Amino acid sequence: MLDEGKELGMPDGVLINGKGPYRYNDSLVPAGIEHETIDVHPGRTYRIRVHNVGTSTSLNFRIQGHNLLLVETEGSYTTQQNYTSLDVHVGQSYSFLLTTDQNASSDYYVVASARIDQYDKTLSMNQARSVRWNLSAGAARPNPQGSFRYSSINVTQAYLLRSTTPVEIGGRRRAALNGLSFSPPETPLRLADAYGVEGAYTLDFPERPPPDAAPRVARSVINGTYRGFMELIFQNNDTRMQSYHVDGYAVFVVGMDYGEWTEASRGAYNKGDSVARSTVQVYPGAWTAVLVSLDNVGFWNVRSQNLDSWYLGQEVYVRVVNPEDGANKTEMAVPRNALYCGQLHKEQTPHHKAAAAASAAAVRPLASRRQIVASVMLVVGALVFAS
């Protein structure tokens, strides 16, 4: 579909835990659809974790008649504050504390509704800015989260990554960052790097979008400085909401605003309690800036979490190498079941093949379930919260 220039289109609905909508309206919801129900006890506090594992749609999460006390997002403790609802963008997750302090004789809806076009984008962005790092929690005192003072570290590299609406490149519809649409090489990047395979990638990704340059397909990689401090600015010149994920790291979300990012935008950065997370939202016609400490050796993917944009090439890799380690080792060794593709196919020993086959057999049922979930994640969803 995407290769033919078509779009995935709008979802038909949303599932919660793989289940469809509660029949809140007989004319809108057909009978016989299984829905989720959570049984709770009055006067207790529950932790609710919410993940948006959809393909392209932002969700607004809420529980009828209850406050949601936000306490965590993607591995970081947050300042604790109440929300009546919170936008959860593709790839993001949050933890809430829910106190069942309402009338125990009633049931309450738990709703994850799609954010399409008609919503207050300024309110949504202000809500996103209100998610802050809890500076006094998260580690054994006297070393809490806030002991890492990111604002005192000098930025060594800065990249402005601009996304635009998909365009046609070489007769095919493609999505790009800074005019470059990534094409995965036959030889996996990390293996190519470890074995010294030449030509698998280039280290010439532009720090800024090249002016007036025609979009093209490339295997251009960001050359990250080991133990450096990198600034990434995501500029969304598309008409759709985007979210971006950074593999291997948590990034500090220091700023976001509407319009074009400029050097002066740094003056509005949050330099004290920006939350650290792995997936950030970028509103249409807006920018989001993050800071990241490159202390993890390897090849790390920075990609759009919108499935169609990712498939069409809206991603880049950051290469981080320890110059003092001539062997170019990562924290973990190459997995036993690694597949040696492309120019390294001759490295695939019978031992590797057996390990890969065993691993594939073990995960095949799980993969099948994931495919089923992905295929039916397009049906209207809500669930009943029973007291």
N, C-alpha and C positions, 0 to 999 in steps of 0.2 A: 504494500500500500504506500508506504513512505517513499520507496524507490520510484514509484510511479508519479510522484509529485502530489499525492493526496495527503490530507492531514488525518490524525487519529480522531479528531472531532471531540465534541463535548461528551462527557460521560452520561450514561442514562441514570446513574445514581451512585450511591456509596454503600459499602458493606461495613459492618462492625463485627470484628472477629469472624469474618467469613459468612455472616448471616445477614439476611435481608431486613426489610423494614417491618416494624410493628404496624398492625392494621389500625392506624389511628383514624382512618377515613375509609369507609367501605367502598366509596366510588373511585378512590384513587389507588388503593392498595388491594390487590386481589387476595382472595382467601388462600390458605394453605402454605404461606411462606413462613419458614422458621425464622424467628427473631431472637436476639439475645436478651436475657434477663439476669440481673444481678441481685441476689438476695442479701440484704444487710440487716443489721440490728440497730434499733434506735439509740442515739446518744454515743455512738462510737465514731472513731476516725479511721478512714481507709485511705490507702495510697492508690491513686489511679494513674497509670502510665498510658499516655496517648501517643501513638505513632501514626504519621501519615505515610503509608506505604503505597499510595496511589501512583499513577503515571504522570499526571500533569495538573491536577486540580488542588487548589488551596481549600482548606476546610476550616469552618468555624465550629469550635467544640464548646458545648455548654451542657449543664445539668439543670433541669427545670427547678426553680425555687431554691437553688443552693449556690453558695459561693465556692469558688475553686481557689485554694491557697497554693500558689505556685512555689515549689521548693527546689526543683532541679530541671536541668535541660542538658541532654547529651553528655552526661558525665560531670557537669559542673553544678555545684549548689548555687542557687540564686537567692537574692534577697526575698524574704517571704512576704508576699502581698496577694491580696484577694482580687479575683477577676470573676465577673459574671459570665464571661465567655472569652475565648482566646483563639486567634487565628493560628492554625498549624499548617505550615506550608510543606510542599512535597519533600520528603526525606527528613523532616524534623520530628523531634520527640520532646515531650514534657512530662514531668511528674507533678501531680497535684495531691494535696491532702483534702479529703472530703469529710466533713463532719455531718452526720445524719441527725440534724437538729430540727427537722421540720415534722409536720404532722405524720405520725407513724401509721395512720389509717389510710393514707393516700399513696398512690404510685406516682413516680416522677419520670418524665422523659429524659433520656440521655441522647443528645442530638449531635451529629456531625454533618453540618450542611455545607454544600459546595459554595465557595466564593467565586462567582463568575465575573461579572462586570459591574453590576450595580451595587456598590458598597462604598462607604466613606474611606477612601484610601489614606487621607490624612490621619483619621482616627486610628486606622490599622497600623500606620507607621509609628505614630506616637506610642501605641501599645507595644510595638516591637522594641522601641527605644527604652521602654520602662523595664525591660527584662535586664536585670543587673547582676553582677557577680557578688556573691556573699563573701566579703573579705575576711570574715572571722571563722568560717567553717571549712571543713573538707580535709584537714590534715592534722596530725598530732601537734598540739601547741608546743612550743611557740612558733610553729611553721604552718599557719593556715593558708588557704588559697591566696589571700591578699599579700602574702610575703613575696610573691613574684611580682615585682613592680615593673610592668612592661613599659610604662611611660618613660622610664629612665634609661632604656636601651636605645642605642643609636640604630636607625634604619640603614641597612647596608645595600638593599636592593628594593626597587619599587616598580611594579608593573600595573599598568592600566589595561584591563581586559574589557574590550567593548563588544557587546553582542548586538546584532541587528536582526531584522526579519530574514528568514531563509531566502537564498538566492539560487539561481541556476549556475552551476560550475561544471563545465565539460559535459553539458547535456543532462545533468542530474541535479535534483534539488538538494542543496547542502546548507548546513548551518555552520557558523564560524565564530571565532574569537580573534579580534584584531585582523580580520580578513583572511585568517588561515583556518581551513576546515581539516581537522585531524583525520588521517587515514591510518588505521592500525597496520603495522608491518607484519610480514609473515613470521619473522623471528621476534618473540616477545622482548620488550625493551630491556627488562632487567637481565634476562639471560644473554641478550646481545651485549650488554655492558660487561657482564661478568666474564664472557668468553672473548671479548674483544672483536666482535663482529663489526665490520665496517659498513657504513651506508645504511644502517637500520634507522637512523635518525640524524637530525642536525641540531646543533646547539645555537640556533640563531633566532629564537622567538623574539619578536620585537617588544621593547618595553612600552611602547605607545602604539596606537593604531596608525599604520602608515598612511599619510594623506594621499588620497586619490589613487591608491594602489588597487588593482583589480583583485577581487577575492580569488583564492586558489586553494587547491588541496595540497597538504604538506604533512611532514612528520617532524615538525619543528618542536623542540623541547626547551623549556626554561632551564638554564644552567644555574642552579641554586648554590649558594656559598654555605658550606658546612659550618654550623654554629653561627651563621649570620642571622639577621633579623629582617624579614621580608615584609613589604607592604603590598597587598593586592587590592586593587580597586576594581570592582565589578560595575561597569556602566551598562545599563540595560536600555538600549535604544529600540528595543522591540516593543510591540503593543501588548505583550502578555507578561504576566507575572513569571519570574524565573527564580529558581533557587539553585545554589551551587554547593557542591560537597568537595571537601579537601580530604583525600585519603591520608592516613598516617599521622595526622596532627589534629590538635584543637587550635582554633584561631580566635583571636580577640576581635570582636565586632565593635570597632571604635567609632563608626559613624555611618549614617545613611541620610539621604535627603533627595528631594526631587530636583531635576535639572541636570546640567552637565557638571561633572566634577572638575575642579580647578585646583591649582596649588594652594589657593586661599582656603579651600575647603578643610584643610588640615587644622585650621584654627578652631573649628567646631568639634573636633574629635573629643571623645570621652577618654581622658587620660588617667582615670582613677579606678573605675569599677566596671569596665566593659566585660560582658560575659564571654567566656571561652566555650566554643562549640564547634561542631564539624560541618554544619549545614546552615547557610545563611540565605535569606530571601532578598531579592532585588526587585523592587517595584518597577512597573513599566514607566519609562521616562525618568528613571532615578538611578542613584548609585549607592553602593554599599562598600565600605572600606574595612579591611581586616589586617591584623598584624600576626605574623607567625614566626616562631623561633625554630630554625631549621637544624634540629639536633638529632634527626632520625635519618640515617643513611638509607638510600634506596631510590626507586623511581616512584613518584607519587602522583596519582591522578587528580586533576582538578576538573570537574565536569558539571555540566548542567544536569540537574536531577529530573528535569522534564524529559520523559523517555524519548519523545520524538526528536527533540533538539540534540540529545546525547547521541542517538543513533545516526543523526545526520552530520555529526562531526564536531559538535560544540564542546570540545574538551582540549586539555593540554596536559602534559606531564612536567613535573619538576624533578630534575635529577640532582640528588644530593650525594656527594662523594667526600669521604674523609681523606684529605691529601696525605695524611701521615700513615695511611694504611695502604700499602702497595697492592695488597690482595683484593681491595675494594669489597670487603665483606660487609654484609648487613647483620643486623642483630640476630636474625634467624638464618640457618643454612637453607639451601635450596630443598624444597620438599621432596620426599622420595617419589611422589607420584607426579612430579612436574612433567609436562609434555614438552619435548624438545622439537619445536616446529621450525619451519623455514630452513635457514642455512645450518641449523644445528640438529637437523633430523637424524644425522648419523650418530649423534651422541645418545640417542634413545636406545639404551641397552635392554635386553630381555628383563632384567630386574626392574628397570623403570616401567616397562610396559605392564608387567604383572602388578606392580603397585598401583599404577594408574587405573588399570582395569578393575582391581578390587575396590578402589576408592569410588569409581564411577558406579559400580554395582551397589555400593552402600548408600549412595546419595540419590540414586535414581528415583525411589519412591517419594523422597522429599521434593526433588525437582518436579515431579509430576504434580504434586500437590500445589507447589508454587505456581505452576503454569495454570492450574485450574483456578486458583485464587485470582491470578492476574486477569484471567479471561472473564470472570464474573464480577469483577470489581466495578462494574458499570451498571448497578441497579440501585434505586433510591433506598437509603438506609437510615433507620433510627432504631432505638431499642427502648425497652421499658426498664426503669429503675424501680424496683419493688422494695418497699419498706415493710 
